[in-house]
Amino acid sequence: MTTSIERIVELLGSDADNLLGYESKTISKERLSLPGPDFVERVFMNSDRSPRVLRSLQALYDGGRLGGTGYLSILPVDQGIEHSAGASFAPNPDYFDPAAIVELAIEGGCNAVASTFGVLGMVARRYAHRIPFVVKLNHNELLSYPNTYDQIMFGTVEQAHEMGAVAVGATIYFGSPESNRQIVDVARAFARAHELGMATILWCYTRNNAFKTGGNDYHTAADLTGQANHLGVTLHADIIKQKMPETNGGFQAVTHEDGSKFGRTHEKVYSELSSEHPIDLTRYQVANCYMGRAGLINSGGASGDNDLADAVRTAVINKRAGGTGLILGRKAFQRPRNEGIALLNAVQDVYLCDDVTIA
């Protein structure tokens, strides 16, 4: 199945030529493990993943409208905990109901639905055989006062396995004071998930107030998020979820109180391995996912005034950089269902379009 390029060009507007015609001069596409119908066999067959994990990964890649392409479209709805149910579902109260969440993923042609123990557990017998479940293991709860920012486990890997989940997901706030404990928690959970035959997806977020400096926010810098990705694949994440990079130079800008540099980097990261172009910034994220051996799915971001165009733009950048897809939630569920389905399909159409190629 192929999709026409005309609608994509229309949605990109003035960005169309810059994004669709760009040729990357940084890390060549020939050096990457690119998505394709044989991705699981071509890449993971050489790994230590068991046959049951390979089967689970293949189930993810075979689901929905993108099934058999090597690309992923995942609906993530854990915002009821992460951002509060009221803030997340008030725009469309239907999604207080877990069944509505799963049905949106199915009708929207997604490869999988990612959500909480509560949401997926409540409707597991009805839907677990119809669409792959990704159970999010940990969350940042938002009810403690004053608010704290930490990822804590809400259940066990065994619970996720018993409800029929194909994969588990987790978040680490790399750079935060709690990150060392989170790394240990997630490493143990992912090892257990692989023992039970499930795939693993890691939300590799950076979080530290020091990453905002000089009037700039480096939480989405390509160099910092790239290193977060590299730590994530080291923890045996099969798929990495990361925010789209918006800048670079985090390691250069962030300093300790005594003025010394934070972390370590190399000038070639900025002069040869990336540029200011969003495709090159995202390709650096892909490179840190073991040159694409672990698939990079970028997040769709918060809902706004131009959700459809923004989502398509993100998908084009991800695909042309060598990424594996999008994990898009609020843009889809904070609107009437038919509009949410149309938005999910528009993103999937980018990956189904043969004219949108690797840069």
C-alpha positions in Angstrom: 0.0 0.0 0.0 1.3 3.4 -1.0 0.1 6.9 -0.1 0.1 10.0 -2.3 2.7 12.7 -1.6 0.4 15.6 -2.5 -1.4 15.7 0.9 1.8 15.5 2.8 3.3 18.4 0.8 0.1 20.4 1.4 0.3 19.9 5.2 4.0 20.7 5.3 3.4 24.0 3.6 6.4 26.2 3.4 8.6 23.5 5.0 7.9 21.0 2.3 11.0 21.6 0.2 13.3 21.9 3.2 12.1 18.6 4.7 11.4 16.5 1.7 14.3 17.6 -0.5 17.0 17.7 2.2 20.1 15.5 1.7 21.9 14.7 4.9 25.7 15.2 4.8 26.3 14.0 8.4 25.9 10.3 9.2 25.2 8.5 5.9 22.1 6.3 5.6 24.3 3.4 4.5 25.7 3.2 8.0 22.2 2.8 9.6 20.1 -0.3 10.3 17.0 1.0 8.5 13.4 -0.1 9.1 12.0 -2.6 6.7 9.7 -5.7 6.5 12.6 -7.9 7.7 13.8 -5.6 10.5 13.3 -8.1 13.4 15.0 -10.9 11.6 17.8 -8.8 10.1 18.7 -6.9 13.3 17.6 -8.9 16.4 18.4 -12.4 15.1 22.0 -11.6 16.0 21.1 -10.4 19.5 20.6 -12.3 22.8 16.8 -11.9 22.5 15.0 -15.2 22.8 12.6 -16.6 20.2 9.7 -15.5 22.4 11.0 -11.9 22.5 11.4 -12.0 18.7 7.9 -13.2 18.4 6.6 -10.3 20.5 8.6 -7.8 18.6 7.3 -9.1 15.3 3.7 -8.8 16.7 4.4 -5.1 17.3 5.8 -4.6 13.8 3.0 -6.6 12.2 0.1 -4.7 13.8 -2.2 -2.0 12.3 -2.0 -0.1 9.0 1.9 -0.1 9.2 2.1 -3.9 9.7 4.9 -5.4 7.6 6.6 -2.1 6.8 9.1 -2.0 9.7 7.5 1.2 11.0 5.4 1.7 14.2 2.5 3.9 15.1 1.7 3.5 18.8 -1.1 5.2 20.8 0.2 6.1 24.3 -2.3 7.1 26.9 -0.7 7.2 30.4 -1.5 10.9 30.8 -4.2 10.2 33.4 -1.4 9.7 35.9 1.4 11.7 34.3 -0.6 14.9 33.8 -3.8 14.1 35.8 -7.0 12.6 34.4 -8.8 15.9 34.5 -6.2 17.8 32.6 -5.9 15.0 30.1 -9.5 13.8 29.5 -11.6 16.9 30.1 -11.3 18.0 26.4 -12.9 14.6 25.5 -14.5 12.9 28.6 -15.1 9.7 26.5 -11.5 8.7 27.3 -12.0 8.4 31.0 -13.3 5.0 29.8 -10.4 2.5 29.1 -12.4 0.8 26.3 -12.5 4.1 24.3 -8.7 4.3 24.5 -8.2 0.9 23.1 -10.9 1.3 20.5 -9.2 4.5 19.3 -6.0 2.6 18.8 -7.7 -0.2 16.9 -9.9 2.0 14.7 -6.9 4.4 14.2 -4.8 1.5 12.7 -2.1 1.6 15.3 0.4 -1.2 15.8 -0.1 -1.1 19.5 -1.7 0.7 22.5 0.5 1.7 25.4 -1.2 2.6 28.7 -1.3 1.9 32.4 -1.9 -1.3 34.4 -5.4 0.0 35.3 -6.5 1.0 31.8 -5.3 -2.1 30.0 -6.1 -4.5 32.9 -9.7 -3.3 33.0 -10.4 -4.4 29.4 -7.7 -7.0 28.8 -10.0 -10.0 28.2 -11.9 -8.1 25.5 -9.0 -6.6 23.6 -5.6 -8.2 24.4 -6.0 -10.6 21.4 -7.1 -7.8 19.1 -4.2 -5.3 19.4 -0.8 -5.6 21.1 -0.7 -4.2 24.6 2.3 -2.2 25.9 1.9 -1.9 29.7 3.6 1.2 31.2 5.3 0.0 34.4 6.2 3.3 36.1 4.8 6.8 36.3 5.3 10.2 37.8 2.2 10.7 40.0 1.1 14.3 40.2 -0.9 14.4 43.4 1.8 14.7 46.1 2.2 18.2 47.5 4.5 19.8 46.8 4.8 18.1 43.4 7.7 15.8 43.0 9.1 14.4 39.8 10.1 10.8 40.0 9.2 7.6 38.2 7.9 4.9 40.5 6.7 1.4 39.8 3.0 0.9 39.7 3.0 -2.9 39.3 5.1 -5.9 38.3 6.3 -7.3 35.0 4.4 -10.5 35.9 1.1 -8.6 36.0 1.8 -7.3 32.6 2.6 -10.7 31.3 -0.6 -12.2 32.8 -2.8 -9.7 31.1 -1.4 -10.7 27.8 0.9 -7.8 27.1 3.3 -8.1 24.2 5.7 -5.5 25.6 6.4 -3.3 28.7 7.3 0.3 28.7 9.1 2.5 31.3 10.4 6.0 31.8 13.8 7.1 33.1 14.5 10.8 33.9 18.1 10.8 32.9 20.0 13.6 34.7 17.7 13.7 37.7 18.7 13.0 41.3 16.5 9.8 41.2 17.9 8.5 37.9 20.4 6.0 39.5 17.5 4.2 41.2 15.3 4.4 38.2 18.1 2.8 36.1 18.3 -0.1 38.5 14.5 -0.5 38.6 14.1 -0.5 34.9 17.1 -2.7 34.2 15.7 -5.4 36.5 12.2 -5.0 35.0 13.4 -5.2 31.4 15.5 -8.3 32.2 12.5 -10.0 33.7 10.3 -8.9 30.7 12.8 -10.5 28.3 12.8 -13.7 30.4 9.0 -13.9 30.0 9.2 -13.2 26.3 8.0 -9.6 26.2 9.6 -6.7 24.2 10.8 -3.5 26.0 10.3 0.2 25.2 12.0 2.9 27.1 10.9 6.5 27.4 14.4 8.2 27.5 13.7 11.6 28.9 16.1 14.1 30.4 15.2 16.1 33.5 17.2 18.5 35.5 16.7 22.2 36.1 20.3 22.8 35.3 19.5 21.8 31.7 17.8 25.2 31.4 20.6 27.8 31.2 21.3 31.1 29.5 17.6 31.5 28.6 17.6 28.2 26.7 16.1 24.8 27.4 18.4 21.9 26.5 16.1 19.1 27.6 15.5 18.4 23.9 19.1 19.0 22.8 20.3 16.3 20.3 23.5 15.6 22.3 21.8 15.2 25.6 18.8 13.2 24.3 21.2 11.2 22.1 23.2 10.1 25.2 19.9 9.3 27.0 19.1 7.0 24.0 22.5 5.4 24.3 21.9 4.6 27.9 18.5 3.3 27.1 19.7 0.7 24.5 22.4 -0.3 27.0 19.5 -1.2 29.4 18.2 -3.6 26.7 15.4 -1.4 25.4 14.3 -2.9 22.1 12.6 0.4 21.1 13.5 3.9 22.3 10.9 6.7 22.7 12.4 10.2 22.6 11.2 13.7 22.2 12.0 15.3 18.8 15.2 17.3 19.2 14.8 21.1 19.0 18.3 22.3 19.6 21.9 21.0 20.3 24.9 21.9 22.4 23.6 20.8 25.8 26.9 19.4 26.9 28.6 22.7 25.8 26.1 25.0 27.5 25.5 23.3 30.9 28.2 23.9 33.5 28.8 23.0 37.2 28.5 25.7 39.9 32.3 26.2 39.7 32.1 26.9 35.9 33.5 23.5 34.8 31.9 21.7 32.0 29.2 19.1 32.5 29.6 15.6 31.1 31.8 14.8 28.1 31.4 15.4 24.4 33.5 15.9 21.2 33.6 18.8 18.7 32.8 16.4 15.9 29.4 15.8 17.4 28.5 19.4 16.3 30.8 19.9 13.3 30.4 16.5 11.5 27.8 14.3 13.1 25.0 16.8 13.2 23.9 20.2 11.9 21.1 22.6 12.7 18.7 20.8 10.4 16.0 18.8 12.3 16.6 15.7 10.2 20.3 15.7 11.1 19.5 16.4 14.8 17.1 13.4 14.8 19.6 11.3 12.9 22.1 11.8 15.7 19.4 10.4 18.1 19.1 7.4 15.7 22.9 6.9 15.7 22.9 6.7 19.5 20.3 3.9 19.2 23.2 1.7 18.0 22.9 3.1 14.5 19.2 2.2 14.4 19.5 -1.3 15.7 17.0 -0.2 18.4 14.2 1.6 16.7 13.7 5.3 17.5 10.1 6.4 17.9 9.6 10.1 18.5 6.8 11.5 20.6 4.0 13.6 19.1 4.1 16.3 21.8 1.3 18.3 23.4 -1.9 19.1 21.7 -2.1 22.6 20.1 -3.6 24.7 17.3 -1.9 22.9 14.3 -1.9 19.3 15.5 -2.3 17.7 12.1 0.4 19.6 10.3 2.7 19.3 13.4 2.3 15.6 13.6 2.9 15.1 9.9 6.0 17.3 10.1 7.4 15.2 13.0 6.7 12.0 11.1 8.5 13.2 8.0 11.6 14.2 10.1 11.6 10.9 11.9 11.3 8.8 8.8 13.8 10.7 6.8 16.3 10.6 9.7 16.1 6.8 9.8 13.6 6.5 12.7 11.0 3.8 13.2 7.8 5.8 13.8 5.8 7.9 16.1 4.2 7.4 19.4 1.4 10.0 19.5 -1.3 10.4 22.1 -2.7 13.8 23.2 -3.0 15.1 19.7 -5.3 12.1 18.9 -7.4 11.6 22.0 -8.0 15.2 23.0 -10.4 15.6 20.2 -13.5 13.8 18.7 -12.8 10.2 17.8 -13.2 10.7 14.0 -10.7 13.5 14.1 -8.3 11.5 16.2 -8.5 8.6 13.8 -7.9 10.9 10.8 -4.8 12.4 12.6 -3.3 8.9 13.3 -4.0 7.9 9.7 -2.3 11.0 8.4 0.9 10.2 10.4 0.8 6.6 9.2 0.4 7.8 5.6 3.9 9.4 5.9 5.4 6.0 6.5 3.3 4.4 3.8 4.4 6.9 1.2 7.2 5.7 -1.0 8.1 9.2 -2.0 9.2 10.1 1.6 12.6 8.5 1.6 15.6 8.3 3.9 17.7 11.5 3.7 
